[in-house]
Amino acid sequence: MATVTHDQALANARHLLAGQPAAALAQAQAIIEVVPTSAAAHRLAAHALRALGREDEAQAASLDAVGAAIHDPEMIAAALALAEDRLPDAEAALRGRLRDDATDVAAIRMLAEVAGRIGRYGDAEKLLMRAVELAPGFGAARANLATVYYKQNRFAEAVAALDSVLGDDPDNPAHANLKAAALGRIGGYDEAIALYEELTRRFPGHAKLWMSYGHMLKTVGRQDDSIAAYRHALATDPGLGEIWWSLANLKTIRFDAADRSAMEAALVDAAPTDEARADDRLHLHFALGKAYDDAGDHAAAFRHYAAGNAIRSAQLGYDPADTRATVDAIIAHFPAERFAAMAGAGAPDPDPIFVLGLPRAGSTLIEQILASHSAIEGTMELPDIPALALSLGRDAKGDPRRWVEALADLPSDALAELGRQFLARTAVQRKTDKPFYIDKLPNNWLYLPFIRLTLPGAKIIDARRHPLDCCWSNFRQHFAKGQAFSYGLEDIGAYYRDYVRLMAHIDAVQPGRVHRVIHEALLDDPEGEVRAMLSYLNVPFEEACLAFYANDRAVRTASSEQVRRPINRDGVDQWRPYDAWLDPLKAALGPVLEAYPGVPLLAD
């Protein structure tokens, strides 16, 4: 069949489709007999079969169309644009395809990939749901949907989607790896570890798999096994900087001269001219900072910390003005009168306990202490409060950053619904029948009015640590994600100052609603501070809270190994050897540094 005849036949089939689906199907099948790679003919057959009520056959025809798309010049061009990261070109081509045929499943899936690459995960999800609806057997679309769920922190849904995908393709290592990672985010550690054990058996030379396995072992407290997994990964790929940083991030091991030499050699190999190795370089710099700190060479340590921070800062492009603007907006929109007017709204459930503050301020220690109580369950750092707040801003104001204005405009029933959404979203994290559970996301301090108004029955504990110890600890910490403020001394100081400014406002307009734990006071008088915390939470004192280090619960944060030891002062004054380099930090902190542990004036 010549090309012209092929096009005419397609046009005739489309004409028949509206009133004569059986004839359209016959025409489409005739085209397929001659041109089996005609994706358009397979889609027409799917349309006709649906019109005839033959849904199973229609879905199969849609899948045949996907397979035939690899021969379609337009789809090849769109795929090439995707591969070359020419996303506007790919999007324009795919939208053109879908204007001609909204059921082109291959084009729908590729357009979802475009949306995902630019962070429009909601759009990607809708597109993939449509693709799966048209072709339930389209495994690539289901796998993409699982990834989109994961990117949106909807880990239980990701696991469910991956179960379906793995049912059809049980030996796919990428799907098993993503499932293990998702299980780790909802507390399914045993199953995740079993998956990693199987994957590392199948792929013993895959360094990143061994690293992920090491992360999970670390989380459940199997430190020796974790170190062994990291060392195995390094034997496979000694230049993978993230593995060196993973060892450093255990906090409890000391690097020796051989380790330093190996890292310096890897850093030379990851030359600055090789942009693809930027992540290796920054991880190696952070790990070498720890290594030289172990050796007491503080000048070399600071040089490496500064280099790693500079790389990460350039990648993230943090602007401290954004945080300051949010704090300003909260103070302006939520005076005492606004809180009073909205009192009684929100979901009244008392279950959540929020432990917040800056990272590296002792929040994991507080969580571990509280999670040792018989009435309190520890979970992990949950992403749900920021996600709900930012979604509110995006939906109500067209800009996630405007969530403060959107929150101020909400009626009481909407506040209660948001509270119920948080409780529903976090239910998957609860593995016991204990009445209370902890959300230990430090960054929740910036969403305090959201918490107070949507969950007025929740308790809030502010973990605060000496500004120089806290900020220095952040500067030498590379975080797996987020915490963009932490990669510059001035930025960290400004962030800490805005945090104290907002907490002072909340103390003034909502007195007694937030219980503050000064880290140094907790070290000096553990029992007194623990009793005060439990009294605030209205639960009785239990000795187990003082023996928190015996609690074998899983801990995901950078402090996981530190909180498995009795209270100690190892982290106090760690900034002092670096005092000569901290003037930018001190200047940014300003009066906050002088006033600690008191509260400075709001008008700073």
Secondary structure, DSSP 4 states (H G I P E B T S, - for coil): --HHHHHHHHHHHHHHHTT-HHHHHHHHHHHHHH-TT-HHHHHHHHHHHHHTT-HHHHHHHHHHHHHHGGG-HHHHHHHHHHHTT-HHHHHHHHHHHHHH-TT-HHHHHHHHHHHHHTT-HHHHHHHHHHHHHH-TT-HHHHHHHHHHHHHTT-HHHHHHHHHHHHHH-TT-HHHHHHHHHHHHHTT-HHHHHHHHHHHHHH-TT-HHHHHHHHHHHHHTT-HHHHHHHHHHHHHH-TT-HHHHHHHHTTSS----HHHHHHHHHHHHHS-TT-GGGHHHHHHHHHHHHHHHHHTT-HHHHHHHHHHHHHHHHHHH---HHHHHHHHHHHHHH--HHHHHHTTT-S-----EEEEEESTTSSHHHHHHHHHTSTTEEEEE---HHHHHHHHHHHHHHS-GGGHHHHHHT--HHHHHHHHHHHHHHHGGG--S--SEEEE--GGGGGGHHHHHHH-TT-EEEEEE--HHHHHHHHHT---SS--GGGGSHHHHHHHHHHHHHHHHHHHHHSTTSEEEEEHHHHHH-HHHHHHHHHHHHT----GGGTTGGG------STTTTGGGS----TTTTTTGGGGGG-HHHHHHHTHHHHHTTS---S--
